[in-house]
C-alpha cells in the first residue's frame, strides 16, 4: 500500500466496493496513463455489480455551480469516457 508511487490509486474495499482516487491535475481531467490503469483495473479485477466511490482533489459539482461551468463539455472528457466505457 505504501509508499504511493503515483498520484492516483485504487483500493479494494469490503462488500464489493472500490475506492478510486483520480488526479485531475491542472487540466481538469485524467491523463492517458490513468485512463489505461483504471480501464485495466475494471476489465481485470472488478466484477459486474461491484460499486465504486470516485474521489478527486476538486469537487467539481460545487465548483461548476459556483463558476457557472455546468455546460463545459471539455472538462473531464477522459474521466467521462472511462466511466461510460469501463466503470458502468
BAMARDO-368036 format. One line per field, with one value per atom (N, C-alpha, C): residue in three letters; atom name; x, y, z. Coordinates in Angstrom, 3 decimals. Layout:
<nodes>
residu = c(ALA ...)
atome = c(CA ...)
px = c(X ...)
py = c(Y ...)
pz = c(Z ...)
</nodes>
This chain:
<nodes>
residu = c(UNK UNK UNK UNK UNK UNK UNK UNK UNK UNK UNK UNK UNK UNK UNK UNK UNK UNK UNK UNK UNK UNK UNK UNK UNK UNK UNK UNK UNK UNK UNK UNK UNK UNK UNK UNK UNK UNK UNK UNK UNK UNK UNK UNK UNK UNK UNK UNK UNK UNK UNK UNK UNK UNK UNK UNK UNK UNK UNK UNK UNK UNK UNK UNK UNK UNK UNK UNK UNK UNK UNK UNK UNK UNK UNK UNK UNK UNK UNK UNK UNK UNK UNK UNK UNK UNK UNK UNK UNK UNK UNK UNK UNK UNK UNK UNK UNK UNK UNK UNK UNK UNK UNK UNK UNK UNK UNK UNK UNK UNK UNK UNK UNK UNK UNK UNK UNK UNK UNK UNK UNK UNK UNK UNK UNK UNK UNK UNK UNK UNK UNK UNK UNK UNK UNK UNK UNK UNK UNK UNK UNK UNK UNK UNK UNK UNK UNK UNK UNK UNK UNK UNK UNK UNK UNK UNK UNK UNK UNK UNK UNK UNK UNK UNK UNK UNK UNK UNK UNK UNK UNK UNK UNK UNK UNK UNK UNK UNK UNK UNK UNK UNK UNK UNK UNK UNK UNK UNK UNK UNK UNK UNK UNK UNK UNK UNK UNK UNK UNK UNK UNK UNK UNK UNK UNK UNK UNK UNK UNK UNK UNK UNK UNK UNK UNK UNK UNK UNK UNK UNK UNK UNK UNK UNK UNK UNK UNK UNK UNK UNK UNK UNK UNK UNK UNK UNK UNK UNK UNK UNK UNK UNK UNK UNK UNK UNK UNK UNK UNK UNK UNK UNK UNK UNK UNK UNK UNK UNK UNK UNK UNK UNK UNK UNK)
atome = c(N CA C N CA C N CA C N CA C N CA C N CA C N CA C N CA C N CA C N CA C N CA C N CA C N CA C N CA C N CA C N CA C N CA C N CA C N CA C N CA C N CA C N CA C N CA C N CA C N CA C N CA C N CA C N CA C N CA C N CA C N CA C N CA C N CA C N CA C N CA C N CA C N CA C N CA C N CA C N CA C N CA C N CA C N CA C N CA C N CA C N CA C N CA C N CA C N CA C N CA C N CA C N CA C N CA C N CA C N CA C N CA C N CA C N CA C N CA C N CA C N CA C N CA C N CA C N CA C N CA C N CA C N CA C N CA C N CA C N CA C N CA C N CA C N CA C N CA C N CA C N CA C N CA C N CA C N CA C N CA C N CA C N CA C N CA C N CA C N CA C N CA C N CA C N CA C)
px = c(0.827 0.000 0.869 1.911 2.780 4.187 5.041 4.790 3.993 3.278 2.484 3.426 3.323 4.219 3.592 2.289 1.584 0.651 0.100 -0.820 -2.263 -2.496 -3.836 -3.755 -4.913 -4.880 -6.221 -6.188 -7.404 -7.231 -8.263 -8.233 -9.491 -9.315 -10.462 -10.943 -12.233 -12.855 -13.753 -14.214 -15.136 -16.472 -17.208 -18.563 -18.614 -17.565 -17.509 -17.504 -16.906 -16.733 -15.283 -15.057 -13.729 -13.655 -12.485 -12.207 -11.229 -11.659 -10.841 -10.475 -9.190 -8.698 -8.065 -8.644 -8.176 -7.399 -6.403 -5.657 -6.038 -6.828 -7.299 -6.294 -5.188 -4.095 -4.605 -3.942 -4.339 -5.257 -5.497 -6.313 -7.757 -8.115 -9.468 -9.847 -8.869 -9.140 -8.016 -8.271 -7.225 -6.361 -5.101 -4.222 -4.392 -3.724 -3.899 -3.382 -2.334 -1.825 -2.881 -3.564 -4.638 -5.783 -6.135 -7.207 -6.898 -5.690 -5.315 -5.264 -4.765 -4.701 -6.097 -7.026 -8.366 -9.169 -8.959 -9.630 -9.171 -7.871 -7.337 -7.857 -7.919 -8.459 -9.901 -10.703 -12.111 -12.253 -11.452 -11.554 -11.012 -9.972 -9.283 -9.558 -10.083 -10.249 -11.650 -12.332 -13.678 -14.669 -15.691 -16.710 -18.023 -18.871 -20.192 -20.892 -21.460 -22.135 -21.267 -19.946 -19.089 -19.457 -19.229 -19.532 -18.243 -18.226 -17.021 -17.359 -16.477 -16.508 -15.400 -15.757 -14.798 -14.426 -13.119 -12.650 -11.627 -11.631 -10.622 -10.343 -9.371 -8.992 -9.839 -10.720 -11.558 -13.024 -13.861 -15.291 -16.013 -15.939 -16.486 -17.977 -18.718 -20.150 -20.407 -19.464 -19.569 -18.962 -17.755 -17.046 -17.816 -18.377 -19.130 -20.279 -20.989 -22.108 -21.604 -20.552 -20.014 -19.447 -18.726 -18.081 -18.936 -20.153 -21.089 -20.501 -19.926 -19.362 -20.272 -21.527 -22.415 -22.500 -22.206 -22.275 -20.902 -19.858 -18.490 -18.184 -18.360 -18.234 -16.799 -15.817 -14.423 -13.823 -14.421 -13.899 -14.138 -13.128 -13.219 -13.664 -13.300 -13.732 -13.127 -11.860 -11.262 -11.915 -12.157 -12.811 -14.227 -14.941 -16.295 -16.286 -15.346 -15.232 -14.904 -14.011 -13.666 -14.897 -15.666 -16.868 -17.889 -18.085 -19.071 -18.690 -17.403 -16.989 -16.486 -15.990 -15.378 -15.974 -16.502 -16.976 -18.482 -19.204 -20.665 -21.294)
py = c(-1.193 0.000 1.254 1.260 2.442 2.010 2.785 4.185 4.307 5.385 5.647 6.086 5.441 5.730 6.608 6.769 7.608 8.555 9.495 10.458 9.980 8.780 8.183 6.787 6.226 4.933 4.224 2.944 2.134 1.257 1.156 0.348 -0.508 -1.820 -2.719 -2.710 -2.463 -2.398 -3.614 -3.835 -4.951 -4.773 -5.857 -5.865 -5.399 -5.728 -5.449 -3.959 -3.157 -1.737 -1.454 -0.408 0.067 1.562 2.020 3.443 3.812 4.694 5.082 6.552 6.824 8.188 8.685 9.704 10.256 11.548 11.786 13.037 13.819 14.867 15.663 16.744 16.836 17.755 19.169 19.863 21.239 21.310 20.162 20.116 19.729 19.513 19.081 17.762 16.885 15.584 14.619 13.330 12.337 12.238 11.839 11.655 10.240 9.959 8.673 7.508 7.736 6.673 6.251 7.230 6.906 6.195 6.673 6.034 4.553 4.236 2.838 2.044 2.656 1.989 1.589 2.535 2.252 1.377 1.518 0.640 -0.800 -1.005 -2.346 -2.902 -2.070 -2.488 -2.956 -2.182 -2.534 -3.841 -4.027 -5.227 -6.478 -6.328 -7.493 -7.797 -6.834 -7.064 -6.779 -5.824 -5.507 -6.449 -6.817 -7.733 -6.985 -7.529 -6.939 -6.833 -5.693 -5.475 -4.826 -4.741 -4.025 -2.546 -1.864 -0.440 0.333 1.585 2.409 3.757 4.187 5.541 6.294 7.337 8.101 9.365 9.580 10.774 11.513 12.817 13.663 14.823 15.614 16.741 17.985 17.939 19.093 18.663 19.260 18.917 19.670 19.137 19.851 20.137 19.293 19.547 20.831 21.251 22.531 23.647 23.421 24.432 24.780 23.782 24.051 25.019 24.818 25.706 27.107 27.189 28.483 29.257 28.572 29.217 29.156 28.638 28.529 27.733 26.564 25.677 24.492 24.607 23.456 22.907 23.697 23.228 23.073 23.031 22.932 21.481 21.109 19.707 19.232 20.126 19.714 19.272 19.605 19.212 17.722 17.059 15.648 14.747 15.038 14.199 12.799 12.666 11.335 10.567 11.250 10.608 10.189 11.032 10.693 9.466 9.414 8.264 6.993 7.089 5.935 5.406 6.282 5.865 5.254 5.861 5.351 3.995 3.765 2.554 1.442 1.759 0.723 0.608 1.673 1.648 1.746 1.380 1.493 0.402)
pz = c(0.000 0.000 0.000 0.752 0.792 0.428 -0.111 -0.450 -1.738 -1.861 -3.057 -4.172 -5.326 -6.449 -7.518 -7.468 -8.439 -7.694 -8.402 -7.785 -7.833 -8.330 -8.389 -7.784 -7.397 -6.719 -6.820 -6.528 -6.405 -5.170 -4.388 -3.176 -3.132 -3.056 -2.945 -1.500 -1.333 -0.012 0.186 1.403 1.647 0.914 0.807 0.247 -1.207 -1.974 -3.413 -3.737 -2.878 -3.105 -3.459 -4.229 -4.606 -4.323 -3.901 -3.751 -4.861 -5.766 -6.910 -6.770 -6.642 -6.483 -7.763 -8.357 -9.624 -9.395 -10.236 -10.215 -11.466 -11.287 -12.411 -12.809 -12.096 -12.400 -12.650 -13.537 -13.849 -15.054 -15.684 -16.899 -16.632 -15.372 -15.007 -15.664 -15.835 -16.445 -16.082 -16.240 -16.026 -17.278 -17.092 -18.248 -18.797 -19.898 -20.577 -19.731 -18.927 -18.056 -17.040 -16.458 -15.517 -16.220 -17.398 -18.154 -18.337 -18.791 -19.012 -17.700 -16.644 -15.343 -14.867 -14.871 -14.364 -15.321 -16.619 -17.588 -17.385 -17.199 -16.954 -15.631 -14.615 -13.318 -13.479 -14.203 -14.394 -15.156 -16.183 -17.007 -16.323 -15.527 -14.976 -13.510 -12.761 -11.324 -10.793 -11.396 -10.930 -11.602 -10.852 -11.365 -11.572 -12.421 -12.626 -11.280 -11.003 -9.730 -8.671 -8.897 -7.963 -7.991 -6.887 -6.791 -6.541 -6.980 -6.835 -6.216 -5.350 -4.803 -5.530 -6.243 -7.028 -6.261 -6.072 -5.363 -6.212 -6.067 -6.703 -5.761 -6.107 -5.248 -5.491 -6.487 -6.802 -6.822 -5.989 -6.001 -7.117 -8.346 -9.494 -9.388 -8.700 -8.600 -7.820 -6.991 -6.281 -7.123 -7.622 -8.412 -9.682 -10.363 -11.595 -11.348 -10.260 -9.940 -9.625 -8.817 -8.406 -9.594 -10.477 -11.621 -12.890 -12.776 -13.892 -15.060 -14.758 -15.777 -16.066 -15.787 -15.906 -17.320 -18.336 -19.718 -20.358 -19.553 -20.063 -20.404 -21.678 -22.094 -22.194 -22.192 -22.315 -20.993 -19.902 -18.601 -18.384 -17.897 -17.514 -18.654 -19.889 -21.001 -20.933 -20.528 -20.378 -19.234 -18.122 -16.984 -17.353 -18.067 -18.502 -19.403 -20.338 -21.239 -20.460 -19.486 -18.657 -17.930 -17.344 -16.611 -17.567 -18.720 -19.683 -20.254 -20.498 -21.192 -20.295 -19.117 -18.277 -16.876 -16.343 -14.950 -14.824 -15.860 -15.803 -14.994)
</nodes>
